[in-house]
Amino acid sequence: MTSLLNSIPMRKLMPMVAIAFALFALNGCSGDQDQSADTPEAGEHDEAVSQAPHDDQADDEHDEAEYEDHADDDLAEAEHDEVGHDEAEEGEDEHHGEEAEFTEPHNYAEAIHVIHEQLEKIEALIDSGKLDDVHAEAAVIRDVANTLAKFALAKDSGVPQDAVKDINLTAKKLAATFEAIDEAGDSGNLAETQKVYDEMYELFESLEQYVEEHDDD
């Protein structure tokens, strides 16, 4: 190779050397362009991206907003259910019609008389198959039964004081039968309505005995 170069005249060799340097320079520039991703500016950009803090507060606010939206939906649904429940109760009252008329009792004997009258009305409704109307008449028995203990305690009630406790317990049982006979009547269950009615009458007779004793005296 050296002998080959020595055989080439200097005037021809110089242009060849110049061309070689030019080609080398061009290759070097091309390499720099390919490595542009490694320049300090590109590195600073990558570092800025990698070091950029994650906005946890923004995420928390977003999650909280979603939670509040769900909470509002639940509240709206609950309010809707409550309104529906109130409307159902109003519809039930309309279904049962007007309240039954009765004379407000002022003492134990009058209260027993009212209960007796209401039981007779319920018996007539059962016989005629008008079970939907049992509700109103039974509601009167419930309300009046809840006053019996108070009337029994009155000084002029004529009821033996040792019987007040038994009257109180029996009256509570009578009042509690309202839900059973109301449900049976609403469902059109004649046999169950009659069964509850018989229980009510038996409790009534237990309460009525004290009025009968008072009348005998």
SERO-4910 file (N, C-alpha, C, O; in steps of 0.05 Angstrom, whole numbers):
BEGIN
 pado doro    nc1    nc2    nc3   cac1   cac2   cac3    cc1    cc2    cc3    oc1    oc2    oc3
  Met    A     17    -24      0      0      0      0     17     25      0     11     44    -14
  Thr    A     39     24     15     57     48     17     70     52    -10     74     75    -19
  Ser    A     78     29    -23     91     32    -49     72     43    -70     80     58    -88
  Leu    A     46     36    -66     26     46    -85     23     76    -81     21     90   -101
  Leu    A     22     85    -56     20    114    -52     44    129    -61     42    152    -71
  Asn    A     68    117    -58     92    131    -67     93    134    -97    106    152   -108
  Ser    A     79    116   -110     80    117   -139     61    138   -151     64    145   -174
  Ile    A     43    147   -134     23    168   -143     36    195   -140     46    201   -118
  Pro    A     36    211   -160     48    238   -158     34    254   -136     10    250   -132
  Met    A     47    273   -124     36    289   -102     13    306   -111     -6    312    -97
  Arg    A     15    315   -136     -5    333   -146    -32    319   -150    -53    331   -149
  Lys    A    -31    292   -155    -55    277   -157    -64    267   -129    -88    263   -125
  Leu    A    -46    263   -111    -52    253    -85    -67    273    -67    -85    265    -52
  Met    A    -60    298    -70    -72    319    -53   -102    321    -57   -117    322    -37
  Pro    A   -112    321    -82   -141    322    -85   -155    298    -73   -177    301    -63
  Met    A   -142    275    -75   -155    251    -64   -157    252    -34   -177    244    -22
  Val    A   -136    263    -21   -136    267      8   -158    286     16   -172    282     36
  Ala    A   -160    307      1   -181    327      7   -209    316      5   -226    321     22
  Ile    A   -213    299    -15   -239    286    -19   -245    268      5   -267    266     15
  Ala    A   -224    253     14   -227    234     36   -235    249     61   -253    241     76
  Phe    A   -222    272     67   -229    288     90   -257    299     89   -272    300    108
  Ala    A   -265    306     64   -292    317     61   -313    295     67   -333    300     80
  Leu    A   -308    271     56   -326    249     62   -328    243     91   -349    237    102
  Phe    A   -305    243    105   -304    238    134   -320    259    149   -334    252    168
  Ala    A   -317    284    141   -332    305    154   -362    302    151   -377    306    169
  Leu    A   -369    294    126   -398    290    121   -410    268    138   -431    270    150
  Asn    A   -394    246    141   -403    223    157   -406    231    186   -424    222    200
  Gly    A   -387    248    196   -388    257    224   -413    274    229   -426    270    250
  Cys    A   -420    291    210   -444    308    214   -469    290    215   -488    295    231
  Ser    A   -470    270    197   -493    252    197   -496    238    223   -518    234    233
  Gly    A   -474    230    235   -475    216    261   -485    234    283   -500    225    301
  Asp    A   -478    260    282   -488    279    302   -518    282    300   -531    285    321
  Gln    A   -528    282    275   -557    285    272   -572    261    283   -593    264    295
  Asp    A   -560    237    280   -573    213    290   -574    212    320   -591    200    332
  Gln    A   -555    226    333   -553    226    362   -566    250    374   -560    258    397
  Ser    A   -584    263    359   -596    287    369   -613    282    394   -617    300    410
  Ala    A   -622    257    397   -638    250    421   -621    252    446   -632    254    468
  Asp    A   -594    250    443   -577    250    467   -567    278    473   -550    281    491
  Thr    A   -576    298    459   -567    326    464   -576    335    492   -596    324    502
  Pro    A   -562    354    504   -570    364    531   -599    373    532   -613    370    552
  Glu    A   -608    386    509   -635    397    509   -656    375    511   -676    377    526
  Ala    A   -651    353    495   -670    331    496   -669    317    523   -690    309    534
  Gly    A   -646    315    535   -644    303    561   -658    319    582   -671    308    600
  Glu    A   -657    346    581   -670    363    600   -701    359    597   -715    359    617
  His    A   -710    356    572   -739    352    568   -748    326    580   -769    325    593
  Asp    A   -733    304    576   -740    278    587   -740    279    617   -758    268    631
  Glu    A   -720    293    628   -718    294    657   -742    311    669   -752    304    690
  Ala    A   -749    332    655   -772    348    664   -797    332    664   -814    334    682
  Val    A   -801    315    644   -825    298    642   -825    277    664   -845    273    677
  Ser    A   -801    265    669   -800    244    689   -803    255    717   -812    241    735
  Gln    A   -794    280    721   -794    291    748   -820    307    753   -823    318    775
  Ala    A   -837    310    733   -862    325    737   -879    311    758   -886    288    755
  Pro    A   -886    325    780   -901    312    801   -929    305    792   -942    320    778
  His    A   -939    281    801   -966    273    795   -986    289    812   -982    291    836
  Asp    A  -1006    300    799  -1025    317    813  -1045    300    829  -1067    295    820
  Asp    A  -1036    292    853  -1053    275    870  -1078    291    879  -1099    279    881
  Gln    A  -1074    316    884  -1097    332    893  -1119    334    872  -1142    332    879
  Ala    A  -1111    336    847  -1131    336    826  -1146    310    824  -1170    309    821
  Asp    A  -1131    288    828  -1144    262    828  -1163    259    851  -1186    249    848
  Asp    A  -1155    269    875  -1172    267    899  -1197    284    894  -1219    275    902
  Glu    A  -1194    307    883  -1217    324    878  -1236    311    858  -1261    313    861
  His    A  -1225    297    839  -1241    284    819  -1257    261    832  -1281    257    827
  Asp    A  -1243    245    849  -1256    223    863  -1277    233    882  -1299    222    884
  Glu    A  -1272    256    896  -1291    267    914  -1316    277    899  -1338    274    909
  Ala    A  -1311    289    876  -1334    298    860  -1351    274    851  -1376    276    852
  Glu    A  -1339    252    844  -1354    228    836  -1370    218    860  -1393    209    857
  Tyr    A  -1357    218    884  -1370    208    908  -1395    225    914  -1416    215    922
  Glu    A  -1391    252    912  -1414    270    918  -1436    266    898  -1460    267    905
  Asp    A  -1429    260    873  -1450    255    853  -1466    230    860  -1490    230    859
  His    A  -1451    209    869  -1465    184    877  -1482    189    902  -1504    179    904
  Ala    A  -1471    205    921  -1486    211    945  -1512    226    938  -1533    220    950
  Asp    A  -1510    245    920  -1534    260    912  -1554    242    899  -1578    244    903
  Asp    A  -1544    223    883  -1562    204    870  -1577    186    891  -1601    181    888
  Asp    A  -1561    177    911  -1573    161    932  -1594    176    948  -1615    166    954
  Leu    A  -1587    202    954  -1606    219    969  -1631    223    953  -1653    221    963
  Ala    A  -1628    228    927  -1652    233    910  -1669    207    909  -1693    209    909
  Glu    A  -1655    184    907  -1670    159    906  -1684    154    932  -1707    145    932
  Ala    A  -1671    160    955  -1683    156    981  -1708    175    984  -1729    166    994
  Glu    A  -1705    200    975  -1727    219    976  -1750    209    959  -1774    212    966
  His    A  -1743    198    936  -1764    187    918  -1779    164    931  -1803    163    929
  Asp    A  -1764    146    944  -1776    124    958  -1794    133    980  -1816    123    985
  Glu    A  -1785    154    995  -1801    164   1017  -1826    177   1007  -1848    173   1019
  Val    A  -1825    192    986  -1849    204    974  -1868    182    965  -1892    184    969
  Gly    A  -1857    161    952  -1874    139    943  -1887    125    967  -1910    117    965
  His    A  -1872    123    989  -1884    110   1013  -1907    127   1024  -1927    116   1032
  Asp    A  -1903    153   1025  -1924    171   1035  -1949    169   1017  -1971    169   1026
  Glu    A  -1944    169    991  -1966    167    972  -1981    141    975  -2005    139    973
  Ala    A  -1966    119    981  -1978     93    985  -1996     94   1010  -2018     82   1009
  Glu    A  -1987    107   1032  -2004    109   1056  -2029    125   1050  -2050    118   1059
  Glu    A  -2026    147   1035  -2050    163   1028  -2069    146   1011  -2093    147   1015
  Gly    A  -2058    131    993  -2075    114    976  -2089     93    993  -2112     86    987
  Glu    A  -2075     83   1014  -2088     63   1031  -2111     75   1047  -2132     63   1049
  Asp    A  -2107    100   1056  -2129    113   1071  -2153    118   1053  -2176    114   1061
  Glu    A  -2148    125   1028  -2169    129   1009  -2184    103   1003  -2208    102   1000
  His    A  -2168     82   1002  -2179     55    997  -2199     47   1019  -2220     35   1013
  His    A  -2192     53   1044  -2209     45   1066  -2233     65   1070  -2251     59   1085
  Gly    A  -2231     87   1056  -2254    106   1058  -2253    123   1083  -2232    126   1096
  Glu    A  -2277    134   1091  -2279    152   1114  -2277    136   1140  -2282    112   1141
  Glu    A  -2270    150   1161  -2269    138   1187  -2297    131   1197  -2317    145   1190
  Ala    A  -2299    111   1214  -2325    103   1224  -2335    124   1245  -2319    135   1260
  Glu    A  -2360    128   1245  -2372    147   1265  -2380    132   1290  -2389    109   1289
  Phe    A  -2375    144   1313  -2382    132   1339  -2384    154   1360  -2373    176   1356
  Thr    A  -2397    148   1381  -2399    167   1403  -2375    165   1422  -2369    143   1432
  Glu    A  -2362    187   1426  -2338    187   1442  -2345    180   1471  -2362    193   1483
  Pro    A  -2333    159   1482  -2339    150   1510  -2327    169   1530  -2306    181   1526
  His    A  -2340    171   1554  -2329    187   1575  -2324    172   1600  -2313    183   1620
  Asn    A  -2330    146   1600  -2324    129   1623  -2321    100   1614  -2324     94   1590
  Tyr    A  -2315     83   1633  -2310     55   1626  -2334     41   1613  -2331     27   1593
  Ala    A  -2357     46   1625  -2381     32   1615  -2388     41   1586  -2395     25   1569
  Glu    A  -2385     67   1581  -2390     77   1554  -2370     66   1534  -2377     60   1511
  Ala    A  -2345     63   1542  -2324     52   1525  -2331     24   1517  -2327     15   1494
  Ile    A  -2340      8   1537  -2347    -20   1532  -2371    -21   1513  -2372    -38   1495
  His    A  -2389     -2   1516  -2413     -1   1499  -2404      5   1470  -2415     -7   1451
  Val    A  -2386     23   1466  -2377     30   1439  -2363      6   1426  -2368      0   1403
  Ile    A  -2346     -8   1441  -2333    -31   1430  -2353    -52   1422  -2350    -65   1401
  His    A  -2373    -56   1438  -2394    -76   1432  -2408    -69   1405  -2412    -86   1388
  Glu    A  -2414    -44   1402  -2428    -35   1377  -2410    -39   1353  -2419    -48   1332
  Gln    A  -2384    -34   1356  -2366    -37   1333  -2363    -67   1326  -2360    -74   1303
  Leu    A  -2362    -84   1346  -2361   -113   1341  -2385   -122   1326  -2383   -139   1308
  Glu    A  -2409   -112   1332  -2433   -119   1318  -2432   -110   1289  -2441   -124   1271
  Lys    A  -2420    -86   1284  -2417    -76   1257  -2398    -94   1241  -2403   -100   1218
  Ile    A  -2377   -103   1254  -2357   -120   1240  -2370   -147   1234  -2365   -158   1212
  Glu    A  -2386   -157   1253  -2400   -183   1247  -2418   -181   1223  -2419   -199   1207
  Ala    A  -2432   -158   1221  -2450   -154   1198  -2434   -152   1172  -2443   -162   1151
  Leu    A  -2411   -139   1173  -2394   -137   1149  -2384   -164   1140  -2382   -170   1116
  Ile    A  -2377   -181   1160  -2367   -208   1154  -2389   -224   1141  -2385   -239   1121
  Asp    A  -2413   -222   1152  -2436   -237   1141  -2443   -228   1113  -2451   -245   1096
  Ser    A  -2439   -203   1106  -2446   -192   1080  -2422   -194   1060  -2425   -188   1037
  Gly    A  -2399   -203   1071  -2375   -206   1054  -2361   -179   1047  -2344   -179   1029
  Lys    A  -2368   -158   1061  -2355   -132   1057  -2330   -129   1075  -2329   -113   1093
  Leu    A  -2311   -146   1069  -2287   -147   1087  -2270   -122   1085  -2255   -115   1104
  Asp    A  -2271   -107   1062  -2255    -83   1059  -2263    -62   1079  -2247    -44   1086
  Asp    A  -2288    -63   1088  -2298    -42   1106  -2293    -48   1136  -2299    -32   1153
  Val    A  -2280    -70   1141  -2274    -78   1169  -2254    -59   1181  -2255    -54   1205
  His    A  -2236    -48   1165  -2214    -31   1174  -2224     -9   1192  -2215     -5   1215
  Ala    A  -2243      7   1182  -2252     31   1197  -2265     24   1224  -2260     37   1244
  Glu    A  -2282      3   1224  -2295     -5   1249  -2276    -16   1269  -2278    -11   1293
  Ala    A  -2256    -32   1260  -2236    -43   1278  -2218    -21   1289  -2208    -24   1311
  Ala    A  -2213      0   1273  -2196     22   1283  -2208     35   1307  -2194     44   1325
  Val    A  -2235     37   1308  -2249     49   1331  -2244     32   1356  -2239     42   1377
  Ile    A  -2247      6   1352  -2242    -13   1375  -2214     -9   1385  -2210     -8   1410
  Arg    A  -2194     -7   1367  -2167     -4   1376  -2163     22   1392  -2151     21   1414
  Asp    A  -2174     44   1383  -2171     69   1397  -2185     70   1423  -2174     80   1443
  Val    A  -2209     59   1424  -2225     59   1449  -2212     40   1470  -2212     46   1494
  Ala    A  -2203     17   1460  -2190     -2   1478  -2166     10   1492  -2160      3   1515
  Asn    A  -2152     27   1479  -2129     40   1491  -2136     60   1513  -2119     70   1527
  Thr    A  -2162     66   1516  -2170     85   1537  -2182     71   1561  -2187     83   1582
  Leu    A  -2186     44   1559  -2200     30   1581  -2185     31   1607  -2197     33   1628
  Ala    A  -2159     28   1607  -2144     28   1632  -2147     55   1646  -2149     56   1670
  Lys    A  -2147     77   1631  -2151    103   1643  -2178    106   1655  -2181    116   1677
  Phe    A  -2199     97   1641  -2226     98   1652  -2229     80   1676  -2243     87   1695
  Ala    A  -2216     57   1676  -2217     38   1698  -2205     50   1724  -2214     44   1746
  Leu    A  -2186     67   1721  -2172     79   1744  -2188    102   1756  -2182    111   1778
  Ala    A  -2208    112   1742  -2224    134   1752  -2238    126   1778  -2246    103   1781
  Lys    A  -2242    145   1796  -2254    139   1823  -2282    129   1820  -2291    111   1835
  Asp    A  -2297    140   1801  -2325    132   1798  -2329    111   1776  -2351    108   1766
  Ser    A  -2308     96   1769  -2310     77   1747  -2327     53   1755  -2339     40   1737
  Gly    A  -2328     47   1781  -2343     23   1790  -2327     -3   1785  -2337    -24   1791
  Val    A  -2303      0   1775  -2286    -24   1769  -2269    -30   1794  -2256    -11   1804
  Pro    A  -2268    -54   1803  -2251    -62   1826  -2222    -55   1820  -2212    -60   1798
  Gln    A  -2209    -42   1839  -2181    -34   1834  -2162    -57   1829  -2142    -54   1815
  Asp    A  -2168    -80   1840  -2151   -103   1836  -2155   -115   1808  -2140   -133   1800
  Ala    A  -2174   -105   1793  -2179   -114   1766  -2166    -96   1745  -2166   -103   1721
  Val    A  -2156    -74   1753  -2145    -54   1734  -2121    -66   1718  -2119    -61   1694
  Lys    A  -2104    -80   1732  -2082    -92   1718  -2091   -111   1696  -2080   -111   1673
  Asp    A  -2110   -128   1703  -2120   -147   1683  -2134   -133   1660  -2131   -141   1637
  Ile    A  -2149   -112   1666  -2162    -96   1645  -2142    -83   1627  -2145    -83   1602
  Asn    A  -2120    -73   1638  -2099    -60   1622  -2087    -80   1602  -2084    -74   1579
  Leu    A  -2080   -104   1612  -2068   -124   1595  -2087   -134   1573  -2080   -137   1550
  Thr    A  -2112   -139   1581  -2132   -149   1562  -2139   -128   1541  -2142   -134   1518
  Ala    A  -2140   -103   1550  -2147    -81   1531  -2124    -78   1510  -2130    -72   1487
  Lys    A  -2099    -81   1519  -2077    -79   1501  -2078   -102   1480  -2072    -97   1456
  Lys    A  -2085   -126   1489  -2088   -148   1470  -2110   -143   1450  -2108   -149   1426
  Leu    A  -2132   -131   1459  -2154   -125   1441  -2146   -104   1421  -2152   -107   1397
  Ala    A  -2132    -84   1429  -2123    -63   1411  -2103    -74   1390  -2103    -66   1367
  Ala    A  -2087    -94   1399  -2067   -105   1381  -2079   -123   1359  -2065   -129   1340
  Thr    A  -2104   -131   1362  -2117   -148   1342  -2124   -132   1317  -2131   -144   1296
  Phe    A  -2122   -106   1318  -2129    -89   1295  -2114    -97   1270  -2125   -100   1249
  Glu    A  -2088    -99   1272  -2071   -104   1249  -2078   -131   1236  -2079   -133   1211
  Ala    A  -2084   -151   1253  -2090   -178   1242  -2116   -178   1227  -2118   -189   1205
  Ile    A  -2137   -166   1239  -2163   -166   1225  -2163   -147   1201  -2178   -152   1182
  Asp    A  -2148   -126   1203  -2146   -108   1180  -2132   -121   1156  -2142   -119   1133
  Glu    A  -2111   -136   1162  -2096   -150   1140  -2114   -172   1129  -2114   -176   1104
  Ala    A  -2128   -186   1146  -2145   -208   1136  -2168   -197   1119  -2175   -208   1099
  Gly    A  -2179   -175   1128  -2201   -163   1113  -2192   -152   1086  -2205   -155   1066
  Asp    A  -2168   -139   1086  -2158   -128   1061  -2152   -150   1040  -2155   -146   1016
  Ser    A  -2142   -173   1050  -2135   -195   1032  -2160   -211   1024  -2158   -229   1007
  Gly    A  -2183   -205   1035  -2207   -219   1028  -2209   -247   1040  -2223   -264   1031
  Asn    A  -2193   -252   1061  -2192   -278   1074  -2215   -280   1095  -2212   -270   1117
  Leu    A  -2237   -292   1087  -2260   -293   1104  -2255   -309   1129  -2263   -301   1151
  Ala    A  -2243   -332   1126  -2238   -350   1149  -2220   -337   1169  -2225   -338   1193
  Glu    A  -2199   -324   1160  -2180   -310   1179  -2194   -286   1192  -2189   -281   1216
  Thr    A  -2210   -272   1177  -2224   -249   1189  -2243   -258   1211  -2244   -246   1232
  Gln    A  -2257   -280   1206  -2275   -291   1226  -2260   -300   1250  -2269   -297   1273
  Lys    A  -2237   -313   1246  -2221   -322   1268  -2212   -300   1286  -2214   -302   1311
  Val    A  -2202   -278   1274  -2192   -255   1290  -2216   -242   1304  -2214   -233   1327
  Tyr    A  -2239   -241   1290  -2263   -229   1303  -2270   -245   1328  -2277   -233   1349
  Asp    A  -2270   -271   1327  -2277   -288   1350  -2258   -282   1373  -2266   -281   1396
  Glu    A  -2232   -278   1367  -2212   -272   1388  -2219   -245   1401  -2217   -241   1425
  Met    A  -2226   -226   1384  -2233   -199   1394  -2258   -200   1412  -2258   -187   1433
  Tyr    A  -2278   -216   1404  -2302   -218   1420  -2296   -231   1447  -2308   -223   1468
  Glu    A  -2279   -250   1447  -2272   -264   1473  -2258   -244   1492  -2264   -244   1516
  Leu    A  -2240   -228   1481  -2226   -207   1497  -2246   -187   1507  -2245   -177   1530
  Phe    A  -2265   -179   1490  -2286   -160   1497  -2302   -170   1521  -2308   -155   1540
  Glu    A  -2310   -195   1520  -2326   -207   1542  -2311   -206   1568  -2323   -202   1589
  Ser    A  -2285   -210   1567  -2269   -209   1591  -2269   -181   1603  -2268   -177   1627
  Leu    A  -2270   -161   1586  -2271   -133   1595  -2299   -124   1603  -2302   -108   1621
  Glu    A  -2319   -136   1590  -2347   -128   1595  -2356   -137   1623  -2374   -125   1634
  Gln    A  -2345   -158   1633  -2355   -170   1658  -2355   -150   1681  -2371   -151   1699
  Tyr    A  -2336   -131   1681  -2334   -112   1702  -2356    -91   1701  -2364    -80   1721
  Val    A  -2366    -86   1677  -2389    -68   1674  -2414    -83   1684  -2430    -70   1698
  Glu    A  -2417   -108   1679  -2440   -123   1688  -2440   -125   1718  -2462   -123   1730
  Glu    A  -2417   -128   1731  -2416   -129   1760  -2425   -103   1772  -2438   -102   1792
  His    A  -2416    -81   1759  -2423    -54   1768  -2453    -50   1766  -2466    -38   1784
  Asp    A  -2466    -59   1744  -2494    -55   1740  -2510    -71   1760  -2531    -62   1769
  Asp    A  -2501    -95   1767  -2515   -111   1787  -2515    -98   1814  -2534   -101   1829
  Asp    A  -2494    -83   1820  -2493    -69   1846  -2512    -46   1847  -2515    -32   1867
***
